[in-house]
Amino acid sequence: MAKKKPVKQKGNTYEIRAAGESEAELLVYGDIGESWWGESVEAKDTAEQLSALDVETITVRINSYGGSVSDGVAIFNALRYHPAAINVRIDGVAVSIASLIAMAGDTVEMAENALFMVHAPWGGLAGNSKEMREYADVLDTYAKAMSSSYMRKTGQSSETIMDLLTDGEDHWYTAEEAVDFGFVDEIIEEQMAVAAGFDKSRFIGSKLNASAPKLNALPEDFKPAAVVAITQPPKEKTMTKKVKKTVATSADPAVPVVSEPVTDPVVEPKARSEAEVLAANRARVSSIRSSFSLHMGREGVQALLDKCIDDDNIDPSAASDKLLAHLGKGAEPLATNPKAEVIEDESDKQINAAMDVLIVRAGAQNMRGNNIQPLAIDLSGNPYRGSTLMDLAKASIKRAGKNPNGMDKREVVATAFQTTSDFPVLLENTIHKILLQAYMTAPDTWSRFCKIGSVSDFRAHNRYRVGSIGNLDTLGQHGELKTKTIPDGEKGSITATTKGNIIAITREAIINDDLQALTDLAQMFGRAYRRTIEAAVYSLLAENSGLGPTMGDGDTLFHANHGNIGTGAAIAMAAIDADRVLMAKQTDVSGNDFLDIRPAGLLLPVGLGGTARSINDAQYDPDTSNKLQKPNTVRGLFSDIIDTPRLTGTRRYMFADPNDAPVIEVAFLDGIQEPYIETKDGWSVDGAELKVRGDFGVGAIDYRGAVTNAGA
């Protein structure tokens, strides 16, 4: 497998480096996130380097005292999302959040003289008593979010892991104890060249695991070596800063001590260009959007996301901290992971059971289309089978710790919407699932001839086509090679916009058990969003009397200067063949060579679809009097005949495969194609409001992969 060359990390505590044609190595030797003690390992740099690796195996070597929880969780998820096999090796210490990063490994090895530590997340806050209590809840939310990662690896129960993450103790494990508990798969021989010195000063008052010796009496067989020497960065223009380093003492090799601060040279960062600043900001915004995506729809999350994006001083790590603090005020975090198991608590089970009942009542489980299978829902044993919306509202109130007995119907609905009950979440999840099912099953044609792309924000995004150098030149008289420059290329542009509407959930709909009104509206919204994309594509194509939008060169998409307008003729074998030849004769941006592009789809009005299929499938030319004497030269030319009522008249379009020679692109914000829902308490209605929206843009990016013919 090919491997992309990674960019080296600036600093001397970690790097990602090639270890072979199909493997790479990540060194996590330093504090996670911004460090008070020395060099740091930051999530953004790690994620960027991991994304550049196209390898089959990544070995992650850890020697870290931990640090920022949000950076650690982000690094953990970046590793889990990477398609490579992740092998973790604990060389020295994996402490605090560094121990969670170790859980990302498909396999985890630990040196026999290394140490592993798990404890509760901690932090500091200045504020009043109310703020202090809220912050304690935030820390517990951090712990719960982290627990699933430890549970997945160890197989231990939620109660056991949460005890480790909330009891306030530091739980230390030797390699053998870590294997017994399930944190580690295998013990490897001590590696004296990489084992880290142990910084005792950073854990004053800390306690070891109950079955292990105390900190001031480490196991006799634990013999950390001196800190491994790491190559310093090149001594270009430098400045100095103070860092702490650990060194072993000859008097007590078992317990190294901290030396006085020393001065290390650090390369002064070069000034960044405007393009680099913009690229960095796009990466910042994309990373923040990614961390927020799982929680969109929760109250206040969209406003917080907008605030974080607008403030250039908020990086992805700080944004994640703000998000977790917001969720900790009462919401439960979503801990998802492509390789991890999702642990479903009792509240989730109740919501999912109620949601199944609503989906079946609405008949949405039978929706199918576009190769989408119907939802498999079994209501046998479901405790909410036969329940009305009012019944489900009362059940939600009870789960929130309140008693609905004695409340009238309007009070029940008001309480279900306005307290901490999960009733709004139940309705939102149900409507969202029905909406997505309707979106996925709605028919479209644009996806059959358009490229699907992604943009990171709402600004114009260019699509470049680079010029070529043509054929190689003959050597000069004295055997010298001639210098050749790559000519300027072309560019197209595409901009995403937002489309959406609001669904109102009224008290009357709940009291009247009018589920069909809500679910029918959700289905209509799902289909409408797909139709909105379809309409946008055909609107673009219809510009300039069917010749498409004006391109960057000032000409329409289909133009004589572009060589992609066929001589007007009724659809027939000879006319189609002539258009095919036009497409094949297109040259590259610099006009140096033929592209020899071949058609894949024929787009035309629905009234011409039958004739087109007949020509495409016929063995002999159907337009000659002696059909047995003239074979059909365009038989099977098109893999897809796309006929649509959105086109009228006789004009037809021939498109190449959009993966080979894209002409029209539909780009979605952050690559998210499906519409999503945000919920808030209703202001304009007495109930709740659900905002359904999606972000996409349509643009013509090149003319070479298409030919049009006005027909006759």
C-alpha positions as CSV (number, residue, x, y, z in Angstrom):
1,M,0.0,0.0,0.0
2,A,1.2,3.5,-0.8
3,K,2.3,5.7,2.1
4,K,2.1,9.4,2.2
5,K,5.1,11.2,3.6
6,P,4.2,12.7,7.0
7,V,5.2,16.2,8.2
8,K,7.6,16.1,11.2
9,Q,6.3,17.5,14.4
10,K,8.2,20.6,15.6
11,G,9.5,19.7,19.0
12,N,11.5,16.9,20.5
13,T,9.0,14.8,22.5
14,Y,7.0,13.2,19.8
15,E,6.9,12.5,16.1
16,I,5.3,10.3,13.5
17,R,7.9,8.5,11.4
18,A,7.9,5.9,8.8
19,A,8.7,2.4,9.9
20,G,8.3,0.6,6.6
21,E,6.4,0.7,3.4
22,S,3.1,-0.3,5.1
23,E,3.7,0.8,8.7
24,A,4.4,3.9,10.7
25,E,5.3,4.8,14.3
26,L,3.8,7.4,16.6
27,L,5.9,8.5,19.6
28,V,3.9,10.0,22.4
29,Y,6.7,11.1,24.7
30,G,5.4,14.2,26.5
31,D,2.5,15.8,28.2
32,I,-0.9,15.7,26.4
33,G,-2.0,19.2,25.4
34,E,-0.4,22.4,26.7
35,S,2.2,21.5,29.2
36,W,3.3,23.1,32.5
37,W,6.2,20.7,32.8
38,G,7.9,20.5,29.4
39,E,7.2,19.4,25.8
40,S,3.7,18.6,24.8
41,V,1.7,16.3,22.5
42,E,-1.2,18.3,21.0
43,A,-4.3,16.8,19.4
44,K,-4.4,19.0,16.4
45,D,-0.9,18.2,15.3
46,T,-1.3,14.5,16.0
47,A,-4.6,14.3,14.0
48,E,-3.1,16.2,11.1
49,Q,-0.2,13.8,10.9
50,L,-2.3,10.7,11.3
51,S,-4.6,11.8,8.4
52,A,-1.5,12.0,6.2
53,L,-0.6,8.4,6.8
54,D,-1.8,5.8,4.4
55,V,-0.4,2.6,6.0
56,E,-1.6,-0.7,7.3
57,T,-0.2,-0.6,10.8
58,I,0.6,2.2,13.2
59,T,2.7,1.5,16.4
60,V,2.0,4.0,19.1
61,R,4.8,4.2,21.8
62,I,3.7,5.9,25.0
63,N,5.8,7.6,27.8
64,S,3.5,10.3,29.2
65,Y,2.2,11.6,32.5
66,G,-1.1,12.7,30.9
67,G,-2.5,16.2,30.6
68,S,-5.5,17.7,28.9
69,V,-8.6,15.3,28.8
70,S,-10.0,16.9,25.6
71,D,-6.7,16.5,23.8
72,G,-6.4,13.0,25.0
73,V,-9.9,12.0,23.9
74,A,-9.3,13.6,20.5
75,I,-6.1,11.7,20.0
76,F,-7.8,8.5,21.1
77,N,-10.6,9.0,18.6
78,A,-8.2,10.0,15.8
79,L,-6.4,6.7,16.3
80,R,-9.6,4.7,16.5
81,Y,-11.0,6.3,13.3
82,H,-7.8,5.5,11.4
83,P,-8.2,2.5,9.1
84,A,-4.8,1.1,10.1
85,A,-4.3,-1.6,12.7
86,I,-3.2,0.3,15.9
87,N,-0.6,-1.4,18.1
88,V,0.2,0.4,21.4
89,R,3.4,-0.1,23.3
90,I,3.8,1.4,26.8
91,D,7.6,2.1,27.1
92,G,7.7,4.0,30.3
93,V,4.6,5.4,32.0
94,A,1.0,5.7,30.7
95,V,-0.6,8.0,33.3
96,S,-4.0,9.7,33.5
97,I,-5.3,10.6,30.1
98,A,-2.3,8.9,28.5
99,S,-3.7,5.6,29.8
100,L,-6.9,6.4,27.8
101,I,-4.9,6.9,24.6
102,A,-3.4,3.5,25.2
103,M,-6.9,2.0,25.1
104,A,-7.1,2.9,21.4
105,G,-4.9,0.0,20.5
106,D,-6.1,-3.1,18.8
107,T,-3.3,-4.6,20.8
108,V,-1.6,-3.1,23.9
109,E,1.9,-4.2,25.0
110,M,3.6,-2.9,28.2
111,A,7.3,-3.1,29.2
112,E,7.7,-5.2,32.3
113,N,9.3,-2.3,34.1
114,A,6.7,0.3,33.0
115,L,3.8,1.7,35.0
116,F,0.1,2.4,34.2
117,M,-2.2,4.8,36.1
118,V,-5.9,5.6,36.0
119,H,-7.7,8.3,38.1
120,A,-10.6,10.7,38.1
121,P,-10.4,13.7,35.8
122,W,-9.5,16.9,37.7
123,G,-9.4,20.6,37.1
124,G,-9.5,24.0,38.8
125,L,-12.2,26.7,39.0
126,A,-12.6,30.0,40.7
127,G,-16.2,30.8,41.4
128,N,-19.2,30.7,43.8
129,S,-20.6,27.6,45.4
130,K,-23.2,27.1,42.6
131,E,-20.5,27.2,39.9
132,M,-18.3,24.8,42.0
133,R,-21.1,22.3,42.2
134,E,-21.8,22.6,38.5
135,Y,-18.1,22.1,37.7
136,A,-18.1,18.9,39.8
137,D,-20.9,17.6,37.6
138,V,-18.8,18.5,34.5
139,L,-15.9,16.4,35.8
140,D,-18.3,13.5,36.4
141,T,-19.5,14.0,32.8
142,Y,-15.9,13.8,31.6
143,A,-15.5,10.6,33.6
144,K,-18.6,9.0,32.1
145,A,-17.5,10.0,28.6
146,M,-14.1,8.3,29.2
147,S,-15.5,5.2,30.8
148,S,-16.7,3.5,27.6
149,S,-13.2,3.5,26.2
150,Y,-11.8,1.6,29.3
151,M,-14.9,-0.7,29.3
152,R,-14.4,-1.6,25.7
153,K,-10.8,-2.6,26.2
154,T,-11.0,-4.3,29.6
155,G,-14.5,-5.9,29.5
156,Q,-15.0,-4.6,33.0
157,S,-18.5,-3.4,34.1
158,S,-19.5,0.3,34.1
159,E,-19.6,0.3,37.9
160,T,-16.1,-0.9,38.2
161,I,-14.7,1.6,35.7
162,M,-16.7,4.5,37.1
163,D,-15.3,3.7,40.6
164,L,-11.8,4.2,39.2
165,L,-12.8,7.5,37.6
166,T,-14.7,9.0,40.5
167,D,-13.3,7.8,43.8
168,G,-10.5,10.5,43.9
169,E,-7.7,8.0,44.2
170,D,-4.8,7.4,41.8
171,H,-4.8,3.7,40.8
172,W,-1.3,2.5,39.8
173,Y,-0.7,-0.8,38.0
174,T,2.5,-2.7,37.3
175,A,2.6,-4.5,33.9
176,E,1.4,-7.7,35.5
177,E,-1.5,-6.0,37.3
178,A,-2.5,-4.1,34.1
179,V,-2.7,-7.4,32.2
180,D,-4.8,-9.0,35.0
181,F,-7.2,-6.1,34.9
182,G,-7.5,-6.1,31.1
183,F,-5.8,-2.8,30.3
184,V,-2.9,-4.6,28.6
185,D,-2.7,-7.7,26.4
186,E,0.9,-8.6,26.7
187,I,4.1,-7.9,28.8
188,I,7.3,-7.4,26.8
189,E,10.8,-7.4,28.1
190,E,12.1,-4.1,29.6
191,Q,13.6,-1.8,27.0
192,M,16.4,0.1,28.7
193,A,16.9,2.3,25.7
194,V,13.5,3.8,25.9
195,A,12.3,3.3,29.5
196,A,11.5,6.7,31.1
197,G,12.8,8.2,34.3
198,F,10.0,8.5,36.9
199,D,9.2,12.0,38.1
200,K,8.2,11.5,41.7
201,S,7.6,15.2,42.3
202,R,4.6,15.2,40.0
203,F,2.6,12.8,42.2
204,I,3.2,14.0,45.8
205,G,0.7,12.3,48.0
206,S,-0.4,9.9,45.2
207,K,-1.4,6.4,46.1
208,L,-0.5,3.2,44.2
209,N,-3.0,0.5,43.3
210,A,-4.1,-1.2,46.5
211,S,-2.3,-4.4,45.6
212,A,0.9,-2.6,44.7
213,P,3.6,-1.0,46.9
214,K,3.3,2.7,47.9
215,L,5.0,5.4,45.8
216,N,8.0,5.7,48.2
217,A,8.7,2.0,47.9
218,L,8.4,1.1,44.2
219,P,8.8,-2.6,43.3
220,E,12.4,-3.7,43.3
221,D,12.2,-5.1,39.8
222,F,11.0,-1.7,38.5
223,K,14.2,-0.1,37.2
224,P,13.6,2.8,34.9
225,A,16.6,3.9,32.8
226,A,17.6,7.5,32.2
227,V,15.6,9.6,29.8
228,V,16.2,8.6,26.2
229,A,18.3,11.1,24.3
230,I,16.2,12.7,21.5
231,T,17.7,14.5,18.6
232,Q,17.4,18.3,18.9
233,P,15.9,20.3,16.1
234,P,18.2,22.1,13.7
235,K,19.8,25.1,15.3
236,E,18.5,27.8,13.0
237,K,17.3,31.1,14.3
238,T,16.5,30.2,18.0
239,M,15.2,31.5,21.2
240,T,15.2,29.8,24.6
241,K,12.7,28.5,27.0
242,K,12.7,26.6,30.3
243,V,11.7,23.0,30.5
244,K,11.9,20.4,33.2
245,K,13.7,17.1,32.5
246,T,14.1,13.9,34.5
247,V,17.5,12.2,35.1
248,A,18.5,9.1,36.9
249,T,20.8,9.4,39.9
250,S,23.6,7.0,40.7
251,A,22.6,7.0,44.4
252,D,19.2,5.6,43.9
253,P,18.6,4.1,40.4
254,A,15.1,3.0,41.4
255,V,13.8,6.5,42.1
256,P,15.1,9.2,39.6
257,V,14.7,12.8,40.7
258,V,14.0,16.1,39.0
259,S,17.0,18.2,38.0
260,E,17.1,22.0,37.9
261,P,15.5,23.5,34.9
262,V,17.7,23.5,31.8
263,T,17.7,25.6,28.7
264,D,16.8,23.9,25.3
265,P,17.0,25.6,21.9
266,V,13.7,26.0,20.2
267,V,13.2,26.8,16.6
268,E,11.4,30.2,16.2
269,P,8.3,29.7,14.1
270,K,8.4,31.4,10.7
271,A,5.8,34.0,9.8
272,R,2.9,32.4,8.0
273,S,1.5,33.6,4.7
274,E,-2.1,34.7,4.3
275,A,-2.9,31.4,2.5
276,E,-1.4,29.4,5.4
277,V,-3.4,31.4,7.9
278,L,-6.6,30.8,6.0
279,A,-5.8,27.1,5.7
280,A,-5.1,26.9,9.4
281,N,-8.4,28.6,10.2
282,R,-10.3,26.2,7.8
283,A,-8.7,23.2,9.6
284,R,-9.6,24.8,13.0
285,V,-13.2,25.3,12.0
286,S,-13.5,21.8,10.4
287,S,-12.1,20.2,13.6
288,I,-14.4,22.2,15.8
289,R,-17.4,21.2,13.6
290,S,-16.4,17.6,13.8
291,S,-16.2,17.5,17.6
292,F,-19.7,19.2,17.8
293,S,-21.4,17.1,15.1
294,L,-22.5,14.3,17.4
295,H,-24.3,16.7,19.7
296,M,-26.1,18.9,17.2
297,G,-29.7,19.3,18.1
298,R,-29.1,19.5,21.8
299,E,-30.2,22.8,23.4
300,G,-27.7,25.6,23.0
301,V,-25.1,23.5,21.1
302,Q,-25.6,25.4,17.8
303,A,-25.1,28.8,19.5
304,L,-22.0,27.5,21.3
305,L,-20.6,26.2,18.0
306,D,-21.2,29.5,16.3
307,K,-19.5,31.4,19.1
308,C,-16.4,29.1,19.0
309,I,-16.1,29.4,15.3
310,D,-16.4,33.2,15.3
311,D,-13.6,33.5,18.0
312,D,-10.3,32.9,16.3
313,N,-8.7,32.5,19.7
314,I,-10.7,29.4,20.5
315,D,-8.8,26.3,19.2
316,P,-10.4,22.8,18.8
317,S,-9.2,21.8,22.3
318,A,-10.7,24.8,24.0
319,A,-13.9,24.3,22.0
320,S,-14.1,20.7,23.1
321,D,-13.7,21.9,26.7
322,K,-16.5,24.4,26.3
323,L,-18.7,21.7,24.7
324,L,-18.2,19.2,27.5
325,A,-18.8,21.9,30.1
326,H,-22.1,22.8,28.3
327,L,-23.2,19.1,28.1
328,G,-22.3,18.6,31.8
329,K,-25.0,21.0,32.9
330,G,-27.5,18.1,32.6
331,A,-27.1,16.4,29.2
332,E,-25.3,13.1,28.8
333,P,-22.3,12.9,26.5
334,L,-22.4,10.7,23.4
335,A,-19.5,8.4,23.4
336,T,-19.2,7.0,19.8
337,N,-16.4,5.2,18.2
338,P,-16.2,3.2,14.9
339,K,-14.3,0.4,16.6
340,A,-15.9,0.7,20.1
341,E,-19.0,-0.9,21.4
342,V,-21.7,1.6,22.5
343,I,-23.0,0.9,26.0
344,E,-26.7,1.5,26.2
345,D,-28.0,2.7,29.6
346,E,-31.5,2.1,30.9
347,S,-32.7,5.6,29.8
348,D,-31.5,4.9,26.3
349,K,-33.3,1.6,26.3
350,Q,-36.5,3.2,27.3
351,I,-36.2,5.9,24.7
352,N,-35.4,3.4,21.9
353,A,-38.3,1.2,22.9
354,A,-40.7,4.1,22.8
355,M,-39.2,5.3,19.5
356,D,-39.8,1.9,17.9
357,V,-43.5,2.1,18.9
358,L,-43.9,5.5,17.3
359,I,-42.1,4.5,14.1
360,V,-44.3,1.4,13.7
361,R,-47.4,3.4,14.4
362,A,-46.4,5.9,11.7
363,G,-45.7,3.0,9.2
364,A,-42.3,4.4,8.6
365,Q,-40.6,1.1,9.1
366,N,-41.8,-0.1,5.7
367,M,-40.3,2.8,3.7
368,R,-37.8,1.5,1.1
369,G,-36.1,2.6,-2.1
370,N,-32.6,3.5,-3.5
371,N,-31.4,0.1,-2.2
372,I,-32.5,1.1,1.4
373,Q,-33.9,-1.8,3.4
374,P,-37.0,-1.3,5.6
375,L,-36.3,-0.9,9.3
376,A,-36.4,-4.2,11.2
377,I,-38.5,-3.5,14.3
378,D,-39.9,-6.1,16.6
379,L,-42.4,-4.9,19.2
380,S,-42.8,-8.2,21.0
381,G,-42.0,-7.6,24.6
382,N,-41.9,-3.8,24.1
383,P,-43.3,-2.1,27.3
384,Y,-44.8,0.8,25.3
385,R,-46.7,-1.3,22.8
386,G,-50.1,0.4,22.2
387,S,-49.1,3.6,24.1
388,T,-50.4,7.0,23.0
389,L,-48.3,10.1,22.9
390,M,-49.8,11.1,26.3
391,D,-48.8,7.7,27.8
392,L,-45.2,8.3,26.6
393,A,-45.2,11.8,28.0
394,K,-46.3,10.5,31.4
395,A,-43.6,7.8,31.3
396,S,-40.9,10.4,30.5
397,I,-42.1,12.6,33.4
398,K,-41.8,9.5,35.8
399,R,-38.2,8.8,34.5
400,A,-37.4,12.4,35.3
401,G,-38.4,11.8,38.9
402,K,-41.8,13.5,38.9
403,N,-45.3,12.2,39.4
404,P,-47.8,13.0,36.6
405,N,-50.8,11.6,38.6
406,G,-53.3,14.4,39.2
407,M,-52.0,16.6,36.3
408,D,-54.5,17.5,33.6
409,K,-53.6,16.8,30.0
410,R,-52.2,20.3,29.3
411,E,-50.1,20.2,32.5
412,V,-48.7,16.8,31.5
413,V,-47.6,18.1,28.1
414,A,-46.2,21.3,29.5
415,T,-44.2,19.3,32.2
416,A,-42.9,16.8,29.6
417,F,-41.6,19.7,27.4
418,Q,-40.3,22.0,30.1
419,T,-38.6,19.8,32.7
420,T,-35.6,17.6,32.3
421,S,-37.7,14.7,31.0
422,D,-36.5,12.9,27.8
423,F,-39.8,13.4,26.0
424,P,-38.5,16.1,23.6
425,V,-35.5,13.8,22.9
426,L,-37.8,10.9,22.1
427,L,-39.9,13.0,19.7
428,E,-36.7,14.5,18.1
429,N,-35.1,11.1,17.6
430,T,-38.2,9.6,16.1
431,I,-38.8,12.5,13.7
432,H,-35.1,12.5,12.8
433,K,-35.1,8.8,12.0
434,I,-38.3,9.1,9.9
435,L,-37.0,12.1,8.1
436,L,-33.7,10.4,7.3
437,Q,-35.5,7.3,6.1
438,A,-37.7,9.4,3.8
439,Y,-34.6,11.3,2.5
440,M,-32.7,8.1,1.8
441,T,-35.7,6.5,0.0
442,A,-36.7,9.5,-2.1
443,P,-35.7,9.1,-5.8
444,D,-33.3,11.5,-7.5
445,T,-31.3,11.6,-10.7
446,W,-28.6,14.2,-9.9
447,S,-26.4,11.6,-8.0
448,R,-26.2,9.6,-11.3
449,F,-24.3,12.3,-13.2
450,C,-22.9,14.7,-10.6
451,K,-19.8,14.5,-8.5
452,I,-20.4,14.5,-4.7
453,G,-17.9,16.7,-2.9
454,S,-17.3,18.5,0.4
455,V,-16.6,22.0,1.6
456,S,-15.4,23.2,5.1
457,D,-17.4,26.4,5.3
458,F,-19.7,28.8,3.4
459,R,-17.1,30.7,1.5
460,A,-16.4,30.1,-2.2
461,H,-14.2,27.0,-2.7
462,N,-12.1,26.8,-5.9
463,R,-11.7,23.6,-7.9
464,Y,-8.4,23.8,-9.8
465,R,-7.3,22.0,-13.0
466,V,-3.6,22.2,-13.6
467,G,-2.0,22.8,-17.0
468,S,0.3,20.2,-18.6
469,I,3.8,20.4,-20.2
470,G,3.0,18.4,-23.4
471,N,5.6,16.0,-24.8
472,L,9.2,15.9,-23.7
473,D,11.7,17.9,-25.7
474,T,14.8,16.6,-27.5
475,L,18.1,17.1,-25.7
476,G,20.1,20.2,-26.7
477,Q,23.2,20.2,-28.9
478,H,25.4,19.5,-25.9
479,G,23.1,16.9,-24.3
480,E,21.5,19.4,-21.9
481,L,17.9,19.1,-20.7
482,K,15.6,22.1,-21.4
483,T,13.7,23.7,-18.6
484,K,9.9,23.6,-18.9
485,T,7.3,25.4,-16.8
486,I,3.8,24.1,-16.0
487,P,1.3,26.6,-17.6
488,D,-1.4,28.3,-15.5
489,G,-4.5,26.1,-15.1
490,E,-8.2,26.7,-14.8
491,K,-10.4,26.9,-11.8
492,G,-14.1,26.5,-11.0
493,S,-15.9,27.5,-7.8
494,I,-18.6,26.2,-5.5
495,T,-20.3,27.7,-2.5
496,A,-22.5,26.0,0.1
497,T,-25.7,27.6,1.4
498,T,-28.2,26.5,4.0
499,K,-31.8,25.2,3.2
500,G,-34.3,24.5,5.9
501,N,-37.6,25.0,7.7
502,I,-39.3,24.5,11.1
503,I,-41.6,21.7,12.3
504,A,-43.8,22.7,15.1
505,I,-44.9,20.2,17.8
506,T,-48.0,21.6,19.5
507,R,-49.7,20.6,22.7
508,E,-52.8,19.9,20.7
509,A,-50.9,17.3,18.6
510,I,-49.8,15.5,21.7
511,I,-53.2,15.6,23.5
512,N,-55.0,14.5,20.4
513,D,-52.4,11.7,19.8
514,D,-52.0,13.1,16.3
515,L,-48.8,11.3,15.5
516,Q,-49.5,11.0,11.8
517,A,-49.4,14.8,11.5
518,L,-45.9,14.9,12.9
519,T,-44.5,11.9,11.1
520,D,-46.1,12.8,7.7
521,L,-44.5,16.2,8.0
522,A,-41.1,14.6,8.8
523,Q,-41.4,12.4,5.7
524,M,-42.3,15.4,3.6
525,F,-39.3,17.3,4.9
526,G,-37.0,14.4,4.2
527,R,-38.2,14.1,0.6
528,A,-38.3,17.8,0.1
529,Y,-34.6,18.2,1.0
530,R,-33.6,15.6,-1.6
531,R,-35.9,17.4,-4.2
532,T,-34.2,20.7,-3.2
533,I,-30.8,19.3,-4.3
534,E,-32.4,17.9,-7.4
535,A,-34.0,21.2,-8.3
536,A,-30.8,23.1,-7.7
537,V,-28.8,20.9,-10.1
538,Y,-31.4,21.3,-12.9
539,S,-31.7,25.0,-12.3
540,L,-28.0,25.3,-12.8
541,L,-28.2,23.3,-16.0
542,A,-31.1,25.3,-17.3
543,E,-29.2,28.6,-17.1
544,N,-28.6,30.4,-20.4
545,S,-31.3,28.5,-22.3
546,G,-30.0,25.1,-21.3
547,L,-26.3,25.9,-22.0
548,G,-25.5,26.0,-18.2
549,P,-23.9,28.6,-16.0
550,T,-21.1,31.0,-17.1
551,M,-17.7,29.6,-16.3
552,G,-14.6,31.4,-15.1
553,D,-13.4,32.0,-18.7
554,G,-16.6,34.0,-19.5
555,D,-18.2,31.3,-21.6
556,T,-21.2,29.2,-20.7
557,L,-20.7,25.6,-19.6
558,F,-21.7,24.4,-23.1
559,H,-20.1,26.7,-25.7
560,A,-18.6,26.5,-29.1
561,N,-15.3,27.6,-27.6
562,H,-15.4,24.6,-25.3
563,G,-16.1,22.2,-28.2
564,N,-18.9,20.5,-26.4
565,I,-22.0,21.4,-28.4
566,G,-23.1,18.8,-31.0
567,T,-24.7,19.6,-34.3
568,G,-28.4,19.7,-33.7
569,A,-30.0,16.4,-34.7
570,A,-32.8,14.1,-33.5
571,I,-31.7,11.3,-31.2
572,A,-30.4,8.5,-33.4
573,M,-27.4,6.2,-33.7
574,A,-25.4,8.5,-36.0
575,A,-26.1,11.7,-33.9
576,I,-25.1,10.0,-30.7
577,D,-21.9,8.7,-32.3
578,A,-21.0,12.2,-33.5
579,D,-21.5,13.6,-30.0
580,R,-19.3,10.8,-28.6
581,V,-16.5,11.8,-31.0
582,L,-16.7,15.4,-29.7
583,M,-16.2,14.3,-26.1
584,A,-13.2,12.1,-27.0
585,K,-11.5,15.0,-28.8
586,Q,-11.3,17.2,-25.7
587,T,-7.8,18.1,-24.7
588,D,-6.2,18.9,-21.4
589,V,-6.1,22.4,-19.9
590,S,-3.0,23.3,-21.8
591,G,-4.2,21.8,-25.1
592,N,-1.2,19.5,-25.2
593,D,-2.9,16.1,-25.5
594,F,-6.3,14.4,-26.0
595,L,-8.2,13.3,-22.9
596,D,-10.1,10.6,-24.8
597,I,-13.1,10.9,-22.4
598,R,-15.9,8.3,-22.9
599,P,-19.6,8.9,-22.1
600,A,-21.3,7.0,-19.3
601,G,-24.8,8.6,-18.9
602,L,-27.3,10.1,-21.2
603,L,-29.6,12.8,-19.7
604,L,-32.7,13.7,-21.6
605,P,-36.4,14.6,-21.3
606,V,-38.6,11.7,-20.1
607,G,-40.4,11.6,-23.4
608,L,-37.2,10.6,-25.2
609,G,-36.2,7.9,-22.6
610,G,-37.8,5.0,-24.4
611,T,-36.1,5.9,-27.8
612,A,-32.8,6.3,-26.0
613,R,-33.0,2.9,-24.4
614,S,-34.0,1.3,-27.7
615,I,-31.0,2.7,-29.5
616,N,-28.6,1.8,-26.6
617,D,-29.8,-1.8,-26.5
618,A,-30.4,-2.5,-30.2
619,Q,-28.1,-5.0,-32.0
620,Y,-28.6,-3.2,-35.3
621,D,-29.1,0.4,-36.3
622,P,-32.9,0.8,-35.8
623,D,-33.0,3.8,-38.3
624,T,-31.9,2.0,-41.4
625,S,-34.2,0.2,-43.8
626,N,-32.1,-3.0,-43.8
627,K,-31.4,-3.4,-40.1
628,L,-29.5,-6.7,-40.5
629,Q,-26.8,-5.1,-42.7
630,K,-25.7,-2.3,-40.4
631,P,-24.6,-3.1,-36.8
632,N,-25.5,-0.5,-34.1
633,T,-22.2,1.3,-33.5
634,V,-23.3,2.8,-30.2
635,R,-24.8,-0.3,-28.7
636,G,-24.2,-0.3,-24.9
637,L,-22.4,3.0,-25.1
638,F,-24.3,4.3,-22.0
639,S,-24.3,2.5,-18.7
640,D,-27.2,4.7,-17.5
641,I,-30.1,6.3,-19.4
642,I,-31.4,9.2,-17.2
643,D,-34.8,10.5,-18.3
644,T,-36.5,13.2,-16.2
645,P,-39.6,15.4,-16.4
646,R,-37.4,18.3,-15.2
647,L,-36.1,18.6,-18.8
648,T,-38.5,19.6,-21.7
649,G,-38.2,19.9,-25.4
650,T,-35.5,17.9,-27.3
651,R,-32.2,19.0,-25.7
652,R,-30.1,16.1,-24.3
653,Y,-26.8,15.9,-22.4
654,M,-24.1,13.3,-22.6
655,F,-22.0,13.0,-19.4
656,A,-18.8,11.1,-18.6
657,D,-18.5,9.1,-15.3
658,P,-18.4,11.9,-12.6
659,N,-15.5,10.1,-10.9
660,D,-13.4,10.3,-14.0
661,A,-14.3,13.7,-15.6
662,P,-16.7,15.6,-13.2
663,V,-18.7,18.4,-14.8
664,I,-21.2,19.4,-12.0
665,E,-20.4,19.0,-8.4
666,V,-22.8,18.9,-5.4
667,A,-20.7,19.8,-2.3
668,F,-22.0,19.3,1.2
669,L,-20.7,21.1,4.3
670,D,-18.2,18.8,6.0
671,G,-19.4,16.0,3.7
672,I,-22.7,15.6,5.6
673,Q,-25.3,14.7,3.0
674,E,-28.3,14.1,5.2
675,P,-30.4,16.9,6.7
676,Y,-30.2,17.3,10.5
677,I,-32.5,18.5,13.2
678,E,-32.1,21.1,16.0
679,T,-34.7,21.3,18.8
680,K,-35.7,24.2,21.1
681,D,-38.7,25.0,23.3
682,G,-41.3,26.6,21.3
683,W,-41.6,30.4,21.2
684,S,-44.0,30.8,18.4
685,V,-45.9,27.5,19.3
686,D,-47.0,26.1,22.6
687,G,-44.8,23.0,22.6
688,A,-41.5,22.6,20.8
689,E,-40.0,23.5,17.4
690,L,-37.7,21.4,15.3
691,K,-35.5,23.1,12.8
692,V,-34.7,20.9,9.8
693,R,-31.8,22.1,7.6
694,G,-29.0,21.0,5.3
695,D,-26.0,22.7,3.9
696,F,-24.9,22.2,0.3
697,G,-23.9,24.0,-2.9
698,V,-24.0,23.2,-6.6
699,G,-21.5,24.4,-9.2
700,A,-20.1,23.6,-12.6
701,I,-16.4,22.8,-12.3
702,D,-15.3,21.7,-15.8
703,Y,-16.8,21.4,-19.3
704,R,-14.7,18.6,-20.8
705,G,-16.8,15.7,-19.4
706,A,-20.1,16.6,-21.1
707,V,-21.6,17.3,-24.5
708,T,-25.1,18.7,-25.3
709,N,-27.2,18.5,-28.4
710,A,-30.3,20.6,-29.0
711,G,-32.0,17.8,-30.9
712,A,-34.6,18.3,-33.5
